[in-house]
Amino acid sequence: MFSFKYMDMDISHQLMEKPMESDGEGFKPHYHEKCIEVYVFLDGAARMQVENRQKVLEKMDLAVIMPYEMHRVEILDDVPYEYMVCRLPAIFVPEMIAEKLKRLGTFYIWDPKIVFIKEVDSFYKQYREEGNSDDMLYLGLSSWLASILFYLARNDAPSDAAESENILVSDIKKYVEENLTRRITVQDLAENFHRSPSYIEKQFISATGEPVMTYVRRKKMDLAEYLISNKSNPTDVAKQLGYADYSSFYRAYVSAKGVPPTGNSVK
């Protein structure tokens, strides 16, 4: 077991004996702006949700989570929970590889996963034993992890069929993620991607199973929940997400989350 955090990298191999007593970050909805996360489930009883995709985890399941993708782990039973998480800076992964991975999916069916775990552990141990600096370890691990992602993309490593989606939908999701503080409509998306609103809607429903504006509202409310849980004032969050009045934001939040927004008191 180990943990290495340096700049925008976070790599660790952890075992939680009583996961239901933990209040770890990974159990709450969250996302990473500048990191790609490689997560490997080793033991326990848990389910992972990434955006609107979820999977009851099995031993050695591997997931690749892209920047801005909201995700969380739900513990299903209070048994020892072991996992490895590797967050590396997105700048280490060429854009064409990142886009290929997004189209391939989230949960990978990949035979050499056990080798991956052993090599990360041994890679970290070797660098520490040789007395290398944190800078050297940072560069070494980032380069090695990037090569793993390149392998997955280059070899079209199979993932759950339900994860696949067309390039247009992937681009729409990216656009939404990068513009959550703006007002977004189907007409806006149609003009931006040079398609008709009906075509945008049809393609999005076919790929994801939900209307595009349902996705937009859910993403906004996920971000709102994340910001409020980190002590942002709900009124300020409403303005930040482009709502003209707090009552509209309040109704949208309650509709999406089932509870009113909480946090600092509203003035």
Backbone bond lengths (Angstrom), bond angles and torsions (degrees), N, CA, C in turn:
res aa  C-N    CA-C-N  psi(-1)  N-CA   C-N-CA  omega(-1)  CA-C   N-CA-C  phi
1 M - - - 1.445 - - 1.532 109.41 -
2 F 1.324 116.87 140.64 1.453 119.94 178.56 1.524 109.02 -158.73
3 S 1.312 115.70 167.61 1.458 122.04 175.74 1.524 108.46 -146.91
4 F 1.334 116.00 130.89 1.458 121.32 179.18 1.525 108.52 -134.27
5 K 1.330 116.35 115.45 1.460 121.83 177.27 1.519 108.18 -122.81
6 Y 1.326 114.95 124.14 1.460 119.44 -178.21 1.524 108.55 -154.02
7 M 1.317 115.96 123.30 1.466 122.27 -175.72 1.533 108.79 52.19
8 D 1.338 118.28 -122.98 1.460 120.01 -178.29 1.529 112.30 -99.93
9 M 1.330 116.46 25.04 1.461 120.86 175.65 1.512 110.26 -111.93
10 D 1.333 115.54 141.90 1.465 121.60 177.77 1.524 107.27 -144.65
11 I 1.322 117.13 109.92 1.467 121.63 179.58 1.518 108.35 -127.15
12 S 1.326 116.38 129.27 1.457 118.89 -179.92 1.520 111.00 -154.42
13 H 1.317 114.45 152.93 1.458 124.25 173.92 1.523 105.05 -122.19
14 Q 1.341 116.68 111.95 1.455 120.56 -168.69 1.528 112.24 -127.15
15 L 1.324 115.29 151.34 1.457 122.99 173.90 1.519 108.15 -130.06
16 M 1.338 117.02 121.51 1.465 122.23 176.73 1.528 107.92 -107.85
17 E 1.319 116.19 116.92 1.465 119.96 -179.55 1.524 111.54 -70.81
18 K 1.347 117.18 -36.49 1.466 122.39 -179.18 1.531 108.86 -127.71
19 P 1.321 117.48 75.83 1.469 119.43 -173.86 1.528 114.43 -62.98
20 M 1.336 118.34 -30.02 1.461 119.69 -178.79 1.523 112.51 -70.40
21 E 1.326 116.71 -14.10 1.458 119.97 176.72 1.528 111.23 -92.09
22 S 1.325 116.26 -3.69 1.460 120.23 -177.49 1.517 110.77 -90.33
23 D 1.331 115.32 152.29 1.455 121.92 176.37 1.524 108.65 -120.20
24 G 1.326 115.25 41.82 1.454 120.74 -174.10 1.513 113.27 -67.00
25 E 1.350 115.38 154.07 1.464 121.64 -178.47 1.527 111.62 -58.85
26 G 1.332 116.74 -38.35 1.451 119.82 -176.03 1.509 114.74 -65.16
27 F 1.336 117.34 -16.77 1.458 120.96 -179.73 1.526 111.61 -85.09
28 K 1.334 117.83 -10.76 1.464 122.31 -179.98 1.533 108.94 -105.90
29 P 1.339 117.50 149.84 1.471 118.57 175.72 1.527 110.11 -58.18
30 H 1.318 117.26 129.38 1.455 121.59 179.58 1.525 109.51 -158.94
31 Y 1.313 115.31 167.61 1.452 119.91 176.51 1.526 108.51 -145.60
32 H 1.327 115.80 168.25 1.456 121.55 179.50 1.522 108.40 -123.04
33 E 1.312 116.55 130.05 1.461 120.56 -175.91 1.527 112.59 -76.16
34 K 1.328 117.55 -39.80 1.455 120.51 -169.61 1.521 113.57 -119.61
35 C 1.320 117.00 9.82 1.464 120.22 -174.90 1.524 111.98 -123.87
36 I 1.321 115.08 146.80 1.454 122.65 166.98 1.519 106.77 -101.82
37 E 1.320 116.43 132.23 1.461 120.39 -177.07 1.526 110.99 -107.96
38 V 1.322 114.94 130.45 1.471 121.70 170.89 1.523 106.10 -108.74
39 Y 1.330 116.46 117.90 1.463 122.11 -176.33 1.526 108.59 -117.26
40 V 1.323 116.43 133.77 1.467 120.89 176.61 1.525 108.55 -126.37
41 F 1.327 115.83 124.18 1.471 121.98 178.32 1.516 108.86 -88.79
42 L 1.336 116.59 126.16 1.459 120.75 -174.99 1.519 113.77 -107.46
43 D 1.342 117.17 -36.87 1.464 118.60 -178.71 1.529 109.16 -167.03
44 G 1.341 115.16 155.48 1.450 120.91 177.20 1.518 111.80 121.82
45 A 1.335 115.75 -154.96 1.464 122.13 179.28 1.526 107.22 -141.27
46 A 1.321 116.20 106.16 1.459 119.42 -173.78 1.521 110.87 -153.50
47 R 1.323 113.81 160.80 1.460 121.27 175.08 1.525 107.09 -128.67
48 M 1.334 116.48 137.45 1.466 120.62 177.51 1.514 109.53 -109.63
49 Q 1.328 115.30 136.95 1.457 121.23 174.22 1.517 108.66 -118.19
50 V 1.329 115.87 127.94 1.459 122.77 176.55 1.523 106.65 -126.58
51 E 1.337 116.60 110.19 1.460 121.36 -172.50 1.537 108.38 57.29
52 N 1.340 118.50 -126.28 1.465 120.06 179.64 1.521 112.01 -98.40
53 R 1.338 117.05 15.57 1.459 121.75 178.50 1.524 108.96 -107.23
54 Q 1.306 117.11 140.26 1.455 119.40 178.37 1.521 110.51 -145.48
55 K 1.314 116.27 156.71 1.463 121.46 -178.41 1.519 109.40 -151.74
56 V 1.340 115.91 132.27 1.454 120.03 169.41 1.519 106.03 -71.63
57 L 1.313 116.34 121.33 1.454 121.17 -169.49 1.528 112.58 -77.58
58 E 1.306 115.02 141.14 1.452 122.96 174.00 1.527 108.38 -117.02
59 K 1.327 116.15 157.68 1.454 119.85 -176.84 1.525 111.14 -54.20
60 M 1.317 115.22 132.26 1.455 125.81 178.79 1.525 113.69 75.40
61 D 1.346 118.37 12.47 1.459 119.30 171.53 1.525 109.38 -62.48
62 L 1.319 116.00 137.51 1.454 121.57 179.89 1.525 108.58 -120.72
63 A 1.328 116.17 133.06 1.456 121.56 178.75 1.519 109.51 -125.20
64 V 1.322 115.69 142.36 1.460 122.16 173.55 1.519 107.87 -115.48
65 I 1.333 116.77 119.29 1.460 122.76 -174.51 1.521 108.38 -114.36
66 M 1.331 116.16 122.95 1.455 121.66 -174.76 1.532 111.26 -85.98
67 P 1.338 117.43 162.36 1.473 120.17 177.39 1.526 111.48 -54.22
68 Y 1.316 116.13 141.69 1.468 125.80 177.68 1.531 113.75 74.09
69 E 1.317 118.86 -0.46 1.466 118.99 177.22 1.530 108.98 -81.89
70 M 1.335 116.08 118.44 1.449 121.51 179.06 1.532 108.87 -70.47
71 H 1.333 116.56 132.68 1.456 119.34 -177.42 1.521 110.97 -151.78
72 R 1.322 114.94 161.60 1.460 121.05 178.11 1.518 109.34 -161.16
73 V 1.331 115.80 161.72 1.462 122.16 173.23 1.516 108.10 -113.80
74 E 1.324 116.24 131.61 1.463 121.73 176.55 1.526 109.02 -108.87
75 I 1.325 116.33 121.03 1.462 120.92 179.14 1.535 108.93 -79.40
76 L 1.320 116.75 129.13 1.459 121.94 -175.52 1.524 113.12 -99.37
77 D 1.324 117.26 -20.54 1.461 120.93 -179.45 1.524 107.89 -154.65
78 D 1.319 116.99 146.16 1.468 120.68 -175.20 1.524 110.82 -84.75
79 V 1.326 114.47 64.23 1.461 121.72 175.92 1.528 106.93 -116.42
80 P 1.332 118.24 160.04 1.459 119.77 -177.95 1.534 112.39 -50.89
81 Y 1.318 115.43 132.05 1.462 122.98 -175.82 1.533 108.52 -116.13
82 E 1.324 115.82 115.31 1.460 120.90 -178.72 1.524 109.60 -118.56
83 Y 1.313 115.66 135.76 1.457 119.80 -177.29 1.529 109.93 -155.47
84 M 1.320 114.03 163.92 1.457 120.26 170.36 1.521 107.80 -126.51
85 V 1.314 116.07 135.22 1.459 120.22 177.54 1.518 108.32 -128.99
86 C 1.322 115.82 133.08 1.461 122.05 -179.05 1.524 108.04 -129.68
87 R 1.325 116.55 110.59 1.463 120.83 176.70 1.517 107.79 -108.23
88 L 1.324 116.03 118.35 1.448 119.77 -179.65 1.525 109.51 -119.59
89 P 1.329 117.33 151.77 1.457 120.52 -178.58 1.524 111.61 -59.20
90 A 1.324 116.54 133.08 1.461 120.90 -178.63 1.522 112.19 -61.02
91 I 1.342 117.15 -24.07 1.468 119.96 -178.68 1.524 112.07 -65.87
92 F 1.331 118.01 -17.39 1.452 121.10 179.18 1.534 111.96 -80.30
93 V 1.340 117.15 -9.08 1.466 121.02 -176.65 1.531 108.76 -114.37
94 P 1.333 119.14 117.69 1.463 120.98 178.64 1.526 111.32 -54.68
95 E 1.330 116.10 146.09 1.467 120.59 -175.78 1.521 112.08 -59.02
96 M 1.331 117.48 -38.16 1.463 119.60 -179.14 1.532 111.27 -64.66
97 I 1.334 117.73 -33.32 1.464 120.63 177.17 1.521 110.08 -72.01
98 A 1.340 116.97 -42.17 1.462 121.03 178.92 1.531 110.78 -60.98
99 E 1.334 116.64 -42.53 1.467 119.91 179.83 1.523 110.96 -66.33
100 K 1.335 116.77 -37.87 1.474 119.98 178.22 1.523 109.90 -64.01
101 L 1.310 117.91 -41.65 1.463 121.44 179.49 1.523 111.22 -64.43
102 K 1.337 116.83 -38.86 1.459 119.74 178.80 1.515 110.87 -62.18
103 R 1.331 116.80 -37.08 1.464 119.60 -179.49 1.534 111.14 -76.10
104 L 1.338 116.98 -30.80 1.466 119.62 179.53 1.523 111.53 -68.83
105 G 1.325 117.71 -38.32 1.457 119.46 178.60 1.506 113.59 133.83
106 T 1.326 115.31 -166.14 1.467 122.06 -175.46 1.520 111.88 -109.04
107 F 1.337 117.43 -49.20 1.463 122.21 -173.61 1.525 109.85 -100.81
108 Y 1.320 116.00 119.75 1.464 120.53 -170.82 1.528 112.94 -103.23
109 I 1.308 113.81 138.90 1.462 122.17 173.12 1.525 105.45 -98.86
110 W 1.327 115.46 96.23 1.467 120.16 -169.64 1.531 109.71 -137.71
111 D 1.317 117.15 117.08 1.463 121.60 -173.30 1.534 115.04 -61.20
112 P 1.339 120.07 -41.76 1.482 119.08 -174.02 1.528 114.90 -77.85
113 K 1.329 118.66 25.06 1.466 119.17 -176.80 1.525 112.60 -63.63
114 I 1.313 117.34 -35.65 1.460 119.63 -179.61 1.527 109.90 -65.65
115 V 1.329 116.90 -34.52 1.454 121.35 176.58 1.526 109.71 -65.73
116 F 1.320 115.55 -39.78 1.470 121.00 178.29 1.525 110.91 -55.58
117 I 1.336 116.72 -48.40 1.467 120.75 -178.23 1.525 110.57 -63.56
118 K 1.315 116.96 -48.49 1.462 120.34 -177.98 1.520 111.01 -61.51
119 E 1.334 116.81 -38.77 1.456 119.61 -176.62 1.520 112.04 -72.98
120 V 1.339 117.80 -35.11 1.467 119.14 175.96 1.520 109.55 -63.77
121 D 1.329 116.60 -47.42 1.463 120.47 178.41 1.529 111.52 -57.90
122 S 1.337 115.91 -47.96 1.464 119.42 -176.77 1.529 110.93 -70.75
123 F 1.334 117.17 -34.41 1.456 121.77 178.15 1.528 110.14 -60.63
124 Y 1.342 115.49 -46.50 1.465 120.44 179.87 1.538 110.33 -65.00
125 K 1.337 116.43 -45.44 1.459 120.65 -178.21 1.525 111.35 -62.10
126 Q 1.340 116.47 -42.66 1.462 120.65 -178.98 1.523 111.12 -61.68
127 Y 1.334 116.13 -46.52 1.463 119.52 -179.26 1.522 111.39 -62.49
128 R 1.322 117.21 -39.67 1.461 120.03 -179.58 1.524 110.94 -68.31
129 E 1.339 115.95 -42.44 1.461 119.14 -179.16 1.523 111.80 -65.52
130 E 1.316 117.33 -30.38 1.461 121.06 -179.65 1.523 111.73 -83.80
131 G 1.335 116.43 -1.94 1.459 120.64 175.88 1.511 114.98 72.59
132 N 1.329 117.23 27.11 1.452 119.89 -179.62 1.528 110.82 -72.12
133 S 1.314 116.26 152.82 1.456 121.43 -179.78 1.522 110.80 -73.36
134 D 1.340 116.13 164.48 1.457 120.42 176.11 1.524 111.16 -60.13
135 D 1.335 117.46 -34.67 1.465 120.59 177.72 1.526 111.07 -61.34
136 M 1.329 116.04 -44.84 1.461 119.77 179.92 1.525 111.46 -66.52
137 L 1.335 116.67 -40.82 1.459 120.41 178.86 1.519 110.32 -64.85
138 Y 1.323 116.62 -40.29 1.463 122.71 178.34 1.525 110.70 -59.34
139 L 1.315 116.98 -48.82 1.460 121.23 -179.18 1.529 111.57 -67.49
140 G 1.337 115.51 -41.09 1.455 119.26 -178.86 1.511 112.81 -65.32
141 L 1.327 116.98 -47.51 1.457 120.74 -179.55 1.523 111.18 -67.01
142 S 1.327 117.44 -40.87 1.468 120.64 179.84 1.524 110.84 -60.78
143 S 1.321 116.36 -45.39 1.462 120.35 -179.59 1.520 111.47 -65.37
144 W 1.327 116.09 -40.78 1.462 119.54 -178.80 1.529 110.88 -67.18
145 L 1.346 117.01 -43.30 1.461 120.29 179.54 1.524 111.35 -65.99
146 A 1.324 116.86 -38.23 1.456 120.06 177.15 1.528 110.77 -60.84
147 S 1.327 116.68 -36.31 1.462 120.19 179.24 1.530 111.10 -66.98
148 I 1.336 117.22 -32.25 1.466 120.68 176.57 1.527 110.09 -65.79
149 L 1.331 116.67 -44.32 1.465 120.42 178.89 1.526 110.35 -64.27
150 F 1.329 116.62 -38.49 1.461 120.35 176.42 1.523 110.24 -61.10
151 Y 1.323 116.60 -40.31 1.472 120.67 178.92 1.529 110.63 -61.56
152 L 1.341 116.60 -45.88 1.465 120.59 -179.68 1.524 110.92 -59.76
153 A 1.336 116.22 -45.38 1.457 120.32 -177.42 1.526 111.39 -70.35
154 R 1.321 116.87 -43.84 1.465 121.31 -176.54 1.521 111.87 -64.10
155 N 1.330 116.73 -37.72 1.464 121.02 -176.02 1.518 113.22 -95.68
156 D 1.361 116.83 9.80 1.460 120.42 -179.32 1.522 111.05 48.19
157 A 1.334 116.18 48.91 1.461 120.63 -179.83 1.522 109.57 -52.09
158 P 1.325 118.28 126.06 1.465 120.10 -174.40 1.524 112.84 -67.71
159 S 1.321 115.05 144.77 1.455 121.26 175.65 1.520 108.02 -131.78
160 D 1.334 116.45 177.39 1.457 119.88 178.74 1.520 109.42 -55.93
161 A 1.320 117.42 133.97 1.463 121.12 -176.92 1.519 112.11 -58.46
162 A 1.328 116.73 -33.42 1.455 120.51 -178.02 1.519 112.64 -66.80
163 E 1.341 116.41 -11.91 1.453 119.25 -177.24 1.527 112.69 -81.08
164 S 1.318 117.66 -20.21 1.450 119.14 -172.72 1.518 112.03 -71.93
165 E 1.324 116.52 146.92 1.450 121.09 176.14 1.514 108.41 -153.04
166 N 1.341 116.99 156.18 1.451 118.18 -176.14 1.519 112.12 -74.93
167 I 1.317 115.61 167.05 1.459 121.10 -174.12 1.517 111.15 -63.14
168 L 1.343 117.88 -38.97 1.464 120.86 -179.60 1.523 111.10 -58.77
169 V 1.318 117.00 -46.79 1.459 120.61 -179.39 1.522 110.47 -64.32
170 S 1.332 116.71 -40.18 1.455 120.30 176.91 1.525 110.79 -60.14
171 D 1.339 116.64 -41.74 1.466 120.76 179.36 1.528 111.42 -68.25
172 I 1.331 117.13 -37.52 1.464 120.45 177.54 1.518 110.32 -63.06
173 K 1.329 116.55 -43.86 1.463 120.25 179.03 1.526 110.77 -60.57
174 K 1.323 116.05 -42.95 1.464 120.01 179.36 1.522 110.33 -62.04
175 Y 1.326 116.25 -42.88 1.464 120.89 179.62 1.533 110.66 -61.70
176 V 1.324 116.33 -44.68 1.460 120.71 179.68 1.525 110.38 -62.24
177 E 1.322 116.11 -46.30 1.466 120.54 -178.98 1.529 112.11 -59.51
178 E 1.322 116.20 -34.54 1.457 120.34 -177.50 1.530 113.63 -86.97
179 N 1.338 116.33 -5.63 1.465 120.12 -176.54 1.525 112.74 -130.95
180 L 1.330 116.47 31.27 1.462 119.97 -176.97 1.522 113.13 -64.39
181 T 1.304 118.03 -21.59 1.468 119.86 179.91 1.525 112.05 -87.21
182 R 1.323 117.09 0.50 1.464 121.32 177.16 1.518 110.72 -105.04
183 R 1.316 116.54 159.90 1.459 121.29 172.32 1.525 107.57 -75.51
184 I 1.335 117.50 124.75 1.456 122.54 -177.75 1.531 109.24 -121.11
185 T 1.329 117.19 129.67 1.464 122.50 175.50 1.528 109.01 -124.91
186 V 1.332 116.10 167.10 1.467 119.48 176.72 1.523 109.55 -62.31
187 Q 1.344 116.86 -35.59 1.462 120.25 178.48 1.530 111.08 -63.37
188 D 1.336 116.66 -40.12 1.470 120.63 176.62 1.527 110.47 -58.52
189 L 1.335 115.31 -45.67 1.468 119.99 -178.86 1.521 110.59 -65.64
190 A 1.328 116.82 -40.11 1.464 120.83 179.84 1.526 110.87 -61.74
191 E 1.326 116.62 -43.48 1.463 120.49 179.70 1.517 111.35 -68.44
192 N 1.326 117.14 -38.62 1.458 120.63 -178.09 1.523 112.20 -68.94
193 F 1.373 116.21 -36.34 1.468 120.01 -176.09 1.526 112.97 -105.00
194 H 1.337 116.00 7.26 1.466 121.34 174.45 1.532 111.99 56.77
195 R 1.300 114.98 46.78 1.459 122.72 175.75 1.529 108.51 -133.47
196 S 1.307 117.02 163.42 1.463 119.32 176.46 1.523 109.47 -76.98
197 P 1.341 117.95 152.88 1.469 119.78 177.38 1.522 112.62 -56.12
198 S 1.340 117.21 -39.10 1.469 119.76 -178.94 1.525 111.34 -66.54
199 Y 1.340 117.01 -36.33 1.461 120.62 178.05 1.521 110.73 -67.20
200 I 1.330 116.44 -43.68 1.467 121.22 177.00 1.523 109.62 -56.76
201 E 1.320 115.98 -48.18 1.471 120.49 -177.44 1.518 111.38 -63.56
202 K 1.312 117.13 -43.97 1.467 121.40 -178.00 1.521 110.82 -63.67
203 Q 1.330 117.15 -46.83 1.455 120.74 -178.99 1.527 111.60 -64.45
204 F 1.316 116.82 -39.49 1.458 120.12 -178.00 1.523 111.14 -68.49
205 I 1.312 117.32 -43.42 1.472 120.95 178.92 1.521 110.45 -64.43
206 S 1.336 116.07 -41.72 1.466 120.04 -179.60 1.515 111.89 -61.30
207 A 1.349 116.56 -39.32 1.463 120.55 -175.99 1.515 113.12 -82.69
208 T 1.332 117.70 -34.25 1.467 120.55 -171.72 1.522 114.83 -115.50
209 G 1.332 116.65 -19.36 1.460 119.07 -178.64 1.520 114.21 85.21
210 E 1.333 118.03 5.70 1.456 121.08 179.24 1.526 110.50 -140.12
211 P 1.347 117.90 150.14 1.463 120.73 176.87 1.518 111.17 -62.32
212 V 1.317 115.66 151.68 1.461 119.48 -175.69 1.523 112.01 -63.09
213 M 1.336 119.25 -37.20 1.458 120.14 -179.20 1.530 111.74 -72.91
214 T 1.318 117.05 -26.47 1.469 119.63 172.28 1.522 109.64 -64.05
215 Y 1.326 115.46 -40.75 1.470 120.44 176.95 1.523 110.84 -64.00
216 V 1.333 116.96 -44.47 1.467 120.70 -179.26 1.521 110.63 -60.60
217 R 1.341 116.27 -47.39 1.469 119.28 -179.11 1.528 111.33 -64.80
218 R 1.328 116.63 -39.19 1.465 119.71 -179.99 1.526 110.68 -64.95
219 K 1.347 116.39 -41.69 1.463 119.78 178.64 1.525 111.05 -63.49
220 K 1.319 116.55 -41.25 1.464 119.97 178.47 1.529 110.82 -63.37
221 M 1.330 116.60 -41.99 1.461 119.48 -178.11 1.527 111.52 -73.62
222 D 1.338 117.33 -31.57 1.470 119.47 173.92 1.528 110.28 -63.14
223 L 1.325 115.43 -43.51 1.459 119.49 178.23 1.527 110.39 -65.53
224 A 1.335 116.10 -40.57 1.468 119.63 178.07 1.525 110.79 -60.50
225 E 1.330 116.79 -44.00 1.462 120.91 179.28 1.524 110.48 -61.65
226 Y 1.318 116.26 -41.83 1.468 120.96 179.74 1.531 110.53 -63.68
227 L 1.329 117.28 -45.59 1.458 121.02 -178.45 1.522 111.80 -66.26
228 I 1.327 116.41 -43.25 1.463 120.23 -179.01 1.523 111.00 -66.72
229 S 1.349 116.60 -37.91 1.465 119.83 178.46 1.526 111.48 -65.58
230 N 1.338 115.71 -18.97 1.465 120.53 177.09 1.522 111.65 -103.43
231 K 1.347 114.43 30.25 1.468 123.24 168.67 1.525 115.21 77.38
232 S 1.323 119.43 14.92 1.460 120.16 173.63 1.518 110.00 -75.58
233 N 1.311 117.19 145.24 1.458 121.91 178.90 1.527 109.57 -71.42
234 P 1.344 118.97 130.04 1.467 120.82 -179.22 1.523 113.91 -54.91
235 T 1.336 117.48 -36.98 1.458 120.30 178.28 1.528 110.54 -63.22
236 D 1.331 116.56 -42.96 1.460 120.48 178.28 1.529 111.51 -65.68
237 V 1.332 115.89 -37.60 1.470 120.41 178.98 1.528 110.17 -64.33
238 A 1.331 116.74 -41.56 1.468 120.69 178.76 1.524 110.34 -58.30
239 K 1.328 117.37 -44.87 1.460 121.48 179.18 1.528 110.55 -66.32
240 Q 1.333 116.09 -40.65 1.462 120.79 -178.28 1.526 111.41 -62.26
241 L 1.341 116.59 -33.14 1.463 120.89 -177.71 1.524 112.54 -90.28
242 G 1.323 116.64 8.07 1.460 119.85 172.72 1.507 116.05 88.30
243 Y 1.335 118.60 14.22 1.458 120.92 178.47 1.530 109.58 -82.89
244 A 1.353 115.67 130.87 1.456 120.55 -177.49 1.521 111.92 -71.30
245 D 1.331 116.98 -29.59 1.465 119.97 178.93 1.527 109.66 -140.95
246 Y 1.313 115.75 152.70 1.461 121.22 -175.29 1.526 111.86 -66.98
247 S 1.343 117.59 -33.74 1.474 120.13 -176.89 1.528 111.06 -62.13
248 S 1.341 117.66 -37.55 1.472 120.53 178.20 1.526 110.32 -65.68
249 F 1.331 115.72 -43.45 1.460 120.34 176.85 1.524 110.57 -61.94
250 Y 1.330 116.82 -43.93 1.462 121.60 -178.68 1.533 110.46 -58.54
251 R 1.342 116.66 -47.20 1.469 120.40 -179.28 1.528 110.97 -63.68
252 A 1.330 116.39 -41.31 1.468 119.71 -179.97 1.518 111.00 -65.16
253 Y 1.320 116.30 -39.24 1.467 120.19 -179.08 1.527 111.04 -66.73
254 V 1.328 116.10 -46.12 1.468 120.29 -179.95 1.524 110.41 -63.03
255 S 1.342 116.28 -39.81 1.464 120.14 179.20 1.519 111.63 -63.43
256 A 1.336 116.41 -38.83 1.459 120.57 -176.98 1.521 113.04 -80.89
257 K 1.342 116.85 -39.16 1.460 121.02 -171.11 1.529 113.75 -106.11
258 G 1.330 117.52 -15.48 1.457 119.95 178.38 1.511 114.21 81.61
259 V 1.327 116.64 -3.79 1.465 122.07 179.11 1.524 107.78 -138.46
260 P 1.325 118.47 156.69 1.469 119.83 177.44 1.522 110.89 -72.03
261 P 1.333 117.29 156.67 1.463 119.56 176.45 1.519 110.19 -64.36
262 T 1.314 116.28 139.85 1.458 120.59 178.05 1.501 109.23 -125.23
263 G 1.301 116.88 169.43 1.451 121.13 -178.28 1.506 108.73 143.67
264 N 1.312 116.51 -141.74 1.445 119.68 175.43 1.511 109.83 -64.33
265 S 1.308 117.22 148.02 1.437 120.76 -176.33 1.530 110.39 -62.61
266 V 1.340 115.47 142.51 1.457 121.58 -178.74 1.512 109.20 -81.97
267 K 1.335 116.77 132.39 1.468 121.38 -179.91 1.522 109.10 -101.92
